[in-house]
Amino acid sequence: MPAYLLTTILIDRFGRKPLGVGTQWFNVIFCLTGSVMGSQGKWKVMRTVCGVLGIFGMAGTYNLLYVYAMELFPTVVWSAAIGCARQAGQIGSILVPFVVVNDVGLSFMVFGACGIVGGILVFFLLETLNKPLYNTMNGMEEETNKFSMLV
């Protein structure tokens, strides 16, 4: 719940793209830190803290996903885009138990690697803050072509 509340507050201040990268890489920092810690004594508590903070980053990304996906895609494909996003999330939910039952350090590394890849892929998306919502794919393509000519 705190991650949902925080991303809801920050989404209009920082934008979708920076917040998407930030929440993904927040997860990466704590997952990779947790992967190198031992599982004995005080390290066990620190690893648990890293796990909770990693989940915080994942929850923030998940909260941002639906808002960003709805703004990123034109109206005519919203339902298909959200359906694909939900399906990818469900596939991830199915695969997580297979990762977690293995070595704890390995599972932290897998979640960290997914965060790195996800954060890099968000760099290729358009920023949608204060941009118009498009009704057709043609309108979105025209805007994307204007952006690519400027770069």
Phi and psi in degrees as a GROMACS rama.xvg file:
@    title "Ramachandran Plot"
@    xaxis  label "Phi"
@    yaxis  label "Psi"
@TYPE xy
-62.2512  -35.5446  PRO-2
-67.3323  -40.2018  ALA-3
-62.4901  -45.2472  TYR-4
-63.5492  -44.9098  LEU-5
-64.9006  -43.5607  LEU-6
-67.6947  -33.305  THR-7
-64.1769  -38.061  THR-8
-73.2143  -41.6191  ILE-9
-84.1908  -14.6348  LEU-10
-63.1272  -37.3281  ILE-11
-85.9624  -13.9069  ASP-12
-86.6541  -44.4611  ARG-13
-103.052  -18.754  PHE-14
97.6191  165.909  GLY-15
-76.1996  -44.7959  ARG-16
-65.0803  -52.2007  LYS-17
-62.8905  -36.8055  PRO-18
-69.6534  -35.3827  LEU-19
-63.447  -45.7138  GLY-20
-65.9596  -43.0833  VAL-21
-62.3495  -44.4596  GLY-22
-69.1705  -35.2568  THR-23
-65.0998  -46.474  GLN-24
-77.6545  -22.9508  TRP-25
-60.7955  -44.7015  PHE-26
-59.7337  -43.841  ASN-27
-60.3388  -46.9296  VAL-28
-55.9419  -48.3464  ILE-29
-78.806  -31.2652  PHE-30
-69.1507  -44.1813  CYS-31
-69.2282  -33.9312  LEU-32
-64.5298  -43.4394  THR-33
-65.4857  -27.8275  GLY-34
-70.9019  -26.6099  SER-35
-93.9774  -5.9741  VAL-36
-82.5884  150.456  MET-37
-75.5677  172.987  GLY-38
-111.813  20.8928  SER-39
-114.385  142.621  GLN-40
57.6517  -129.663  GLY-41
-65.8217  -24.7331  LYS-42
-67.6386  -28.2381  TRP-43
-64.8577  -41.0943  LYS-44
-66.5674  -43.7562  VAL-45
-64.1406  -38.2697  MET-46
-65.4135  -37.5632  ARG-47
-64.9279  -41.7256  THR-48
-62.0909  -43.7629  VAL-49
-61.9001  -39.1172  CYS-50
-63.9744  -43.5928  GLY-51
-64.6624  -42.6489  VAL-52
-68.982  -33.6115  LEU-53
-64.2323  -41.7047  GLY-54
-64.9819  -34.8975  ILE-55
-58.2609  -45.9029  PHE-56
-65.031  -40.0231  GLY-57
-65.223  -40.7092  MET-58
-65.4252  -38.4773  ALA-59
-63.3764  -41.1126  GLY-60
-64.3001  -42.1514  THR-61
-63.402  -41.2876  TYR-62
-64.1253  -40.2265  ASN-63
-71.4043  -28.7298  LEU-64
-54.4873  -48.1667  LEU-65
-71.6986  -39.4539  TYR-66
-64.1488  -48.0498  VAL-67
-65.3909  -43.175  TYR-68
-63.8964  -38.9574  ALA-69
-68.3902  -34.2408  MET-70
-81.2169  -26.7499  GLU-71
-76.3035  -33.6752  LEU-72
-101.59  147.323  PHE-73
-64.4474  161.296  PRO-74
-55.7516  -38.3201  THR-75
-67.1664  -18.2956  VAL-76
-119.174  12.7806  VAL-77
-56.0707  -50.223  TRP-78
-63.2401  -39.7299  SER-79
-67.5251  -40.327  ALA-80
-65.9114  -45.5386  ALA-81
-66.2149  -38.2125  ILE-82
-61.1134  -41.4124  GLY-83
-65.8179  -40.5988  CYS-84
-64.2279  -42.9524  ALA-85
-65.3055  -39.6793  ARG-86
-65.0552  -41.5095  GLN-87
-62.0485  -39.4739  ALA-88
-64.1907  -39.0359  GLY-89
-69.0901  -38.0615  GLN-90
-63.2921  -41.7664  ILE-91
-60.7851  -41.0974  GLY-92
-64.216  -33.4508  SER-93
-70.6842  -38.0975  ILE-94
-81.2094  -23.5973  LEU-95
-55.776  -45.4915  VAL-96
-58.9196  -31.7037  PRO-97
-69.3508  -30.3207  PHE-98
-78.6555  -40.8803  VAL-99
-71.8481  -31.5926  VAL-100
-69.2696  -18.1763  VAL-101
-78.8715  -165.074  ASN-102
-56.1729  136.34  ASP-103
-63.1138  -40.6905  VAL-104
-61.9094  -38.4503  GLY-105
-66.0048  -40.7081  LEU-106
-65.9767  -38.3799  SER-107
-61.1279  -41.3412  PHE-108
-65.153  -39.9304  MET-109
-63.3879  -45.6838  VAL-110
-65.9297  -36.7589  PHE-111
-65.9868  -42.062  GLY-112
-64.7904  -39.2619  ALA-113
-63.7224  -36.9799  CYS-114
-66.7455  -38.0742  GLY-115
-63.3434  -49.2252  ILE-116
-61.8893  -45.213  VAL-117
-62.5837  -41.9887  GLY-118
-64.0302  -38.3386  GLY-119
-67.7138  -41.5136  ILE-120
-66.1042  -30.8806  LEU-121
-65.0493  -27.8782  VAL-122
-58.9078  -27.4401  PHE-123
-85.0247  -5.95286  PHE-124
-87.3516  159.198  LEU-125
-81.201  150.747  LEU-126
-80.6374  133.594  GLU-127
-110.222  -0.642349  THR-128
-66.2414  127.735  LEU-129
58.5231  27.8707  ASN-130
-110.089  153.081  LYS-131
-70.8618  152.449  PRO-132
-87.1016  137.26  LEU-133
-98.2303  145.451  TYR-134
-93.9824  -24.156  ASN-135
-131.731  164.044  THR-136
-69.1419  -33.2919  MET-137
-62.0395  -42.8648  ASN-138
-61.5128  -39.1662  GLY-139
-70.4758  -39.3405  MET-140
-63.2789  -40.2607  GLU-141
-62.0852  -42.7403  GLU-142
-66.4251  -39.5006  GLU-143
-65.3614  -39.7081  THR-144
-65.8639  -37.9643  ASN-145
-61.0601  -43.0312  LYS-146
-64.6502  -42.224  PHE-147
-69.9978  -27.7821  SER-148
-72.0256  -27.5698  MET-149
-75.9743  -24.2739  LEU-150
